[in-house]
Amino acid sequence: MQINLSFDRPEEGPDSGPVTVGWFLTSDKGAILYDAPERVSYRQTNRSHSKSASRCPAVIQLESRYFMVKCPFDIHIGFGRDDKGKPHLINRAGTASSIRGNKLGEVLTLVNEAEWRYPDRPTIQLSLPYCFIADETVYVTQLSAFMHYRPDPLPGTIFGGRFPLNIWPRPLMWAFEWHDPTKDIILRRGEPLFYVQFEANGPDRPVQLVQAERTPELQTYMEQIGGVVNYVNQTFGLFKAAEAMRPAKLLKRKED
């Protein structure tokens, strides 16, 4: 009796195998404060029992698809209004703050009240230099660090977002909607600030995150698409124009 065996090989091509995503900082100023994004993983926990959640394939699959960005600063702020009713932020840490008062205002902004989604929920923004790039279609989703426990829960929710990073590399900020402004916001350096998830062509493709070089070509492209949110309302409508002027290669892995 003759038995014929055949083995299917995975498809080969530009859309197969791991997708490479590069991360970089838009500025070298204070770069030592900003840790590299890390893959979310709890594999160092209890694995002695075969039914432990640490060994569950579904749990491992989920954790491996998220990367966390850590908070670079210690911040303790409250919300208030002056005698004219104008909203403002209060630095609760005062002179004990690790950030000088004049520097805190450079990274943390209270959004104009007219732009809040709800009249009783202030919106703040923490500026960050983290940016991602890829040379194929990859969407990045920013969301809260929902797998990390906080003993003092934040009094609100972050603004998530999703966009194609290959044609719209822009720095991610931490935007927060303050549901209960009577409670302070406390952020600690080194704690997870938010997660990012990457989606390429094919839901099963793993992600390889590498540090990218901020090349002159990448810098020029970012300047060409930068700041347009100040002039148009629907920036997603500019994606085709951005793609047309984008160089074929923008991701260059940074050498150690």
C-alpha angles and dihedrals in degrees: 000000000000120000120197117203126191129183120207113222121208114260115270126216143087093305097050131085126022118341115230118223121183126210126199142159118252090220136026091217108120091350091156089070094062118077121207115264110264131211111248107245137155096181092125090068127093110320099155094101119066090223095050114129087234088069098042109118092214092053092046091049092052097045093047092059096062130074122195129219114207126222110257097200144049106235132173114176139163133196127242146153128230126231089278093052095252111148120237141165122253120212099221093185090062114175089353091064116118088219120066112242094243091050094049089064090055094061103027122058134181106219117235108274092235089064097053114116091223126026093231098045115076117208123218131185129208110202115224134177097221114128135167133208138181136175095227133047108295127158120208121207121197117204142155122286091256096163094059121082120229118198088205107040118216113255094237146005136281124243108248124199144183129208141144105272094192092070100021108044104173133153115267116233127195106243117186133191109211104217094175110031091178087075123070126242113234120189123178127204112251096023120116109272099182144331131243126205125195125212121193132173100298124032094231098056112115120227124237109199115200135170110259131214115244093228125187089251092054092045092051093049092050091051090052093056098030124111096010091125086075092061107035134038101215108047092171087072088067095060095098092050091047092049091051093058096039117112114239092243125039103144114089117167113235113241117234 
